[in-house]
């Protein structure tokens, strides 16, 4: 008797479970972006009710913005998102981190993979200061992956958020907008 869940993919119908892996990369196709925005809507509009109808902002259309997807292989299913975008004074922001519910506790560590890919891609751009406004229930996750708090929590769209940065990032010196 197999201990693999009934819905686990099996190699060529052999009954042997397929080993899953995680691929995090910039969204490059129209299908990537459709899945990316669907997850963001599902998470920030439908589930949390932070935004109404859409959470897409003008910065999403900026060609410098990096939309990142987490893909569960070998299925090719997009299971998480995050975006990175430029702000004032060379500071970059990360935001809209979302992982579909059924993969949040996965051994694939989707959230961590997305954050690390975001850090890698902004560092490749020469970014020295990278920050994010983090919902308070998620602060411990970010602390666990070596992000540091900056200042006190602020209110954003009716919810408290904590400004944070990865340990390698310089602390911002400009007053920042409350994204």
Secondary structure as the mmCIF struct_conf table of DSSP 4:
data_model
#
loop_
_struct_conf.conf_type_id
_struct_conf.id
_struct_conf.beg_label_comp_id
_struct_conf.beg_label_asym_id
_struct_conf.beg_label_seq_id
_struct_conf.end_label_comp_id
_struct_conf.end_label_asym_id
_struct_conf.end_label_seq_id
BEND BEND1 UNK A 4 UNK A 4
TURN_TY1_P TURN_TY1_P1 UNK A 6 UNK A 7
BEND BEND2 UNK A 8 UNK A 8
STRN STRN1 UNK A 10 UNK A 10
HELX_RH_3T_P HELX_RH_3T_P1 UNK A 11 UNK A 13
BEND BEND3 UNK A 14 UNK A 15
HELX_LH_PP_P HELX_LH_PP_P1 UNK A 16 UNK A 16
STRN STRN2 UNK A 17 UNK A 17
HELX_LH_PP_P HELX_LH_PP_P2 UNK A 18 UNK A 20
STRN STRN3 UNK A 21 UNK A 26
BEND BEND4 UNK A 29 UNK A 29
HELX_RH_AL_P HELX_RH_AL_P1 UNK A 30 UNK A 40
HELX_RH_PI_P HELX_RH_PI_P1 UNK A 41 UNK A 47
TURN_TY1_P TURN_TY1_P2 UNK A 48 UNK A 48
BEND BEND5 UNK A 50 UNK A 53
HELX_RH_3T_P HELX_RH_3T_P2 UNK A 58 UNK A 61
BEND BEND6 UNK A 62 UNK A 62
TURN_TY1_P TURN_TY1_P3 UNK A 63 UNK A 64
STRN STRN4 UNK A 66 UNK A 73
TURN_TY1_P TURN_TY1_P4 UNK A 74 UNK A 76
STRN STRN5 UNK A 77 UNK A 86
HELX_RH_3T_P HELX_RH_3T_P3 UNK A 88 UNK A 90
STRN STRN6 UNK A 92 UNK A 99
HELX_RH_3T_P HELX_RH_3T_P4 UNK A 101 UNK A 103
TURN_TY1_P TURN_TY1_P5 UNK A 104 UNK A 105
TURN_TY1_P TURN_TY1_P6 UNK A 107 UNK A 108
HELX_RH_AL_P HELX_RH_AL_P2 UNK A 110 UNK A 124
TURN_TY1_P TURN_TY1_P7 UNK A 125 UNK A 126
STRN STRN7 UNK A 130 UNK A 135
HELX_RH_3T_P HELX_RH_3T_P5 UNK A 136 UNK A 138
HELX_RH_AL_P HELX_RH_AL_P3 UNK A 139 UNK A 144
TURN_TY1_P TURN_TY1_P8 UNK A 145 UNK A 146
STRN STRN8 UNK A 147 UNK A 149
BEND BEND7 UNK A 151 UNK A 152
STRN STRN9 UNK A 154 UNK A 156
TURN_TY1_P TURN_TY1_P9 UNK A 157 UNK A 158
STRN STRN10 UNK A 159 UNK A 166
TURN_TY1_P TURN_TY1_P10 UNK A 167 UNK A 168
BEND BEND8 UNK A 169 UNK A 169
HELX_LH_PP_P HELX_LH_PP_P3 UNK A 170 UNK A 172
BEND BEND9 UNK A 174 UNK A 174
HELX_LH_PP_P HELX_LH_PP_P4 UNK A 175 UNK A 177
#
